[in-house]
Amino acid sequence: MGIKNPFKRGTASLAAPTEAPRSKTTLQMAEATSEKSSGGPDFALLTYFALWYLGNYYYNITNKLALKAAGGAAGFPMIISTLQLGVGVIYALFLWAAPDARSTPKITKEDALKFLPVGLCAAGAHAGSVFALGAGAVSFAQIVKSAEPVFAAVIGTLVYKNSISLAKWLCLIPVIGGVTLASVKELDFAWSALIA
């Protein structure tokens, strides 16, 4: 009879509980923070937004540099996008394997088959955005990406019959207009980037 590793899944230790405590997700932390606030600005939400914006900025610049080094649109955009998704898969597997990080999801074969179309569409959208960054300027890709909320609002209204308030429609104007105005000087139009 050997000593059991308390960090290995499926084993139990006298000192360790049988189930690892679950860590809160970012959404749960944001909801808890917004519930505590007394009507003032939600600084946690503003911080998350600022960090997302900063991360998105560096992602696009780094992606463009990697695509230029690999030959642009004629180079290896599909390989780069596949490697990026591969790093995400490795990270997810690490989170499931690491003790106290996250519990391993329990899915059936039917669940995996239901996820497959969504996963393929997400991978295709990611590959398309990487190809668009390689085919044209970062500013042009940002203008096209800024139209995504408009596309979602139109699809939601026409296909799903959701009603969207006038305030939300009006909020789309400065988003698209601001990105367009900021990008006017360096706009490099490419049909391949638009299509991707």
C-alpha positions as CSV (number, residue, x, y, z in Angstrom):
1,M,0.0,0.0,0.0
2,G,1.6,3.2,-1.2
3,I,1.2,6.9,-0.3
4,K,-1.6,8.5,-2.4
5,N,-1.0,11.8,-4.1
6,P,-3.6,14.3,-2.8
7,F,-3.2,16.4,-5.9
8,K,-4.0,13.6,-8.4
9,R,-7.6,13.5,-9.5
10,G,-9.7,10.5,-8.3
11,T,-7.7,10.0,-5.1
12,A,-8.5,11.0,-1.6
13,S,-6.4,12.1,1.3
14,L,-7.3,12.2,5.0
15,A,-6.1,15.8,5.2
16,A,-7.8,17.0,2.0
17,P,-11.5,17.4,1.3
18,T,-12.9,15.1,-1.3
19,E,-13.9,18.0,-3.6
20,A,-11.7,21.0,-4.3
21,P,-13.3,24.4,-3.6
22,R,-14.5,26.2,-6.8
23,S,-13.0,29.5,-7.6
24,K,-15.4,32.4,-8.6
25,T,-15.6,33.3,-12.2
26,T,-15.0,36.8,-13.4
27,L,-18.8,37.3,-14.0
28,Q,-19.6,36.1,-10.5
29,M,-17.0,38.5,-9.0
30,A,-18.4,41.4,-11.1
31,E,-21.9,40.6,-10.0
32,A,-20.9,40.4,-6.4
33,T,-19.1,43.8,-6.7
34,S,-22.0,45.4,-8.4
35,E,-24.4,44.1,-5.7
36,K,-22.2,45.8,-3.1
37,S,-22.0,49.1,-4.8
38,S,-24.4,51.8,-3.6
39,G,-25.3,53.5,-6.9
40,G,-21.9,55.0,-7.6
41,P,-19.6,54.1,-10.5
42,D,-18.9,50.4,-10.9
43,F,-15.1,50.6,-10.7
44,A,-14.6,46.8,-11.1
45,L,-16.6,46.9,-14.4
46,L,-14.6,49.9,-15.6
47,T,-11.4,48.1,-14.7
48,Y,-12.4,45.0,-16.6
49,F,-13.3,47.1,-19.6
50,A,-10.0,49.0,-19.5
51,L,-8.0,45.8,-19.2
52,W,-10.0,44.2,-22.0
53,Y,-9.3,47.2,-24.2
54,L,-5.6,47.2,-23.4
55,G,-5.3,43.5,-24.0
56,N,-7.2,43.8,-27.3
57,Y,-4.8,46.6,-28.4
58,Y,-1.7,44.6,-27.7
59,Y,-3.3,41.4,-29.2
60,N,-4.0,43.2,-32.5
61,I,-0.6,44.8,-32.7
62,T,1.3,41.6,-31.9
63,N,-0.9,39.6,-34.3
64,K,-0.1,42.1,-37.1
65,L,3.6,41.9,-36.4
66,A,3.5,38.1,-36.4
67,L,1.5,38.0,-39.6
68,K,3.9,40.5,-41.3
69,A,6.9,38.3,-40.2
70,A,5.1,35.2,-41.7
71,G,4.4,36.9,-45.1
72,G,1.1,38.7,-44.5
73,A,-2.1,37.3,-46.2
74,A,0.1,35.2,-48.6
75,G,2.0,33.8,-45.7
76,F,0.6,31.6,-42.9
77,P,-2.4,33.2,-41.3
78,M,-4.2,29.9,-40.9
79,I,-1.2,28.3,-39.1
80,I,-1.0,31.3,-36.8
81,S,-4.7,31.3,-36.0
82,T,-4.5,27.5,-35.4
83,L,-1.5,27.9,-33.1
84,Q,-3.3,30.6,-31.1
85,L,-6.3,28.3,-30.6
86,G,-3.9,25.5,-29.7
87,V,-2.4,27.6,-26.9
88,G,-6.0,28.3,-25.7
89,V,-6.7,24.5,-25.6
90,I,-3.5,23.8,-23.7
91,Y,-4.4,26.6,-21.2
92,A,-7.9,25.1,-20.7
93,L,-6.4,21.6,-20.2
94,F,-4.0,23.0,-17.6
95,L,-6.8,24.7,-15.7
96,W,-8.7,21.4,-15.6
97,A,-5.7,19.4,-14.6
98,A,-4.3,21.8,-12.0
99,P,-5.6,21.2,-8.5
100,D,-7.9,23.9,-7.1
101,A,-8.1,25.7,-10.5
102,R,-11.3,24.5,-12.0
103,S,-13.3,21.3,-11.9
104,T,-13.2,19.2,-15.0
105,P,-16.4,19.5,-17.0
106,K,-18.6,16.4,-17.1
107,I,-19.9,16.2,-20.7
108,T,-21.3,13.3,-22.6
109,K,-20.7,12.4,-26.3
110,E,-24.0,14.1,-27.1
111,D,-23.0,17.3,-25.4
112,A,-19.7,17.3,-27.4
113,L,-21.6,16.8,-30.6
114,K,-23.8,19.8,-29.7
115,F,-20.8,22.0,-29.0
116,L,-19.0,21.0,-32.2
117,P,-20.9,23.4,-34.6
118,V,-20.4,26.3,-32.2
119,G,-16.7,25.5,-31.8
120,L,-16.2,25.3,-35.5
121,C,-18.0,28.6,-36.1
122,A,-15.9,30.3,-33.3
123,A,-12.7,28.8,-34.8
124,G,-13.7,30.0,-38.3
125,A,-14.5,33.5,-37.0
126,H,-11.1,33.6,-35.3
127,A,-9.3,32.4,-38.4
128,G,-11.2,35.0,-40.5
129,S,-10.2,37.8,-38.2
130,V,-6.5,36.7,-38.2
131,F,-6.6,36.5,-42.0
132,A,-8.2,40.0,-42.2
133,L,-5.4,41.4,-40.0
134,G,-2.9,39.9,-42.3
135,A,-4.6,41.2,-45.5
136,G,-5.2,44.8,-44.5
137,A,-4.4,47.4,-41.9
138,V,-5.2,46.9,-38.2
139,S,-7.4,50.1,-38.4
140,F,-9.5,48.6,-41.2
141,A,-10.0,45.4,-39.3
142,Q,-11.0,47.4,-36.2
143,I,-13.6,49.3,-38.3
144,V,-15.1,46.1,-39.5
145,K,-15.0,44.6,-36.0
146,S,-16.7,47.7,-34.7
147,A,-19.7,46.8,-36.9
148,E,-20.2,43.5,-35.1
149,P,-22.6,45.1,-32.5
150,V,-24.7,46.6,-35.3
151,F,-24.8,43.2,-37.1
152,A,-25.8,41.5,-33.8
153,A,-28.5,44.1,-33.2
154,V,-29.9,43.8,-36.7
155,I,-29.9,39.9,-36.6
156,G,-31.4,40.0,-33.1
157,T,-34.2,42.3,-34.3
158,L,-34.9,40.6,-37.7
159,V,-34.3,37.0,-36.9
160,Y,-35.0,36.6,-33.2
161,K,-37.6,39.4,-33.0
162,N,-35.9,41.0,-30.0
163,S,-36.7,44.7,-29.4
164,I,-33.7,47.0,-28.9
165,S,-34.1,50.3,-27.2
166,L,-33.4,53.5,-29.1
167,A,-30.7,54.3,-26.5
168,K,-28.8,51.1,-27.5
169,W,-29.1,51.9,-31.2
170,L,-27.8,55.4,-30.5
171,C,-24.9,54.0,-28.6
172,L,-23.7,52.2,-31.7
173,I,-23.1,55.5,-33.6
174,P,-20.2,56.8,-31.4
175,V,-18.6,53.3,-31.3
176,I,-18.4,52.9,-35.1
177,G,-17.9,56.7,-35.7
178,G,-15.0,56.9,-33.2
179,V,-13.1,54.0,-34.6
180,T,-13.7,55.2,-38.1
181,L,-12.5,58.8,-37.3
182,A,-9.4,57.4,-35.5
183,S,-8.5,55.3,-38.5
184,V,-9.1,57.7,-41.4
185,K,-5.4,58.6,-41.8
186,E,-4.1,55.1,-42.2
187,L,-7.1,53.3,-43.8
188,D,-5.9,50.6,-46.2
189,F,-8.9,49.1,-47.9
190,A,-8.6,45.5,-48.9
191,W,-11.5,43.4,-50.2
192,S,-9.9,40.2,-48.8
193,A,-9.8,41.8,-45.4
194,L,-13.5,42.9,-45.6
195,I,-14.6,39.4,-46.8
196,A,-12.6,37.6,-44.1
